[in-house]
Amino acid sequence: MLRIPCPHCGERDYTEFRYGGDAGRTRPAHGSQSVRAWHDHVFLFANPKGAHREYWQHVHGCRQWLVLERDTATGSVGRASLARPPGVP
């Protein structure tokens, strides 16, 4: 079972969270009119096997966005940190 270590709430079951995508991808620039760039960002993605970083939101807890280190090959969960440092709007 996947357990996520929330920096605010402690370790919780993954059902309290919502997956937010690959944390290693660069989002198109704000206001970008390139339909192709937005299409590719939203609908095309790699399905990596092994260690990578993902965004997760703790929707049934503190509601913070996290960056979680996870290995899809082994199912192991590593460190979780806030996606936005404290004090940053």
Number of C-alpha atoms within 10 A of each C-alpha: 7 12 15 25 19 25 14 13 11 9 11 16 12 15 13 15 22 15 15 13 14 18 17 11 12 8 12 13 10 6 6 9 10 10 9 9 13 15 10 12 14 11 7 9 11 7 8 11 10 12 16 15 19 19 21 26 20 21 14 12 13 12 14 18 21 26 22 23 19 20 16 14 10 10 12 14 16 14 14 20 17 17 16 12 8 7 5 5 5
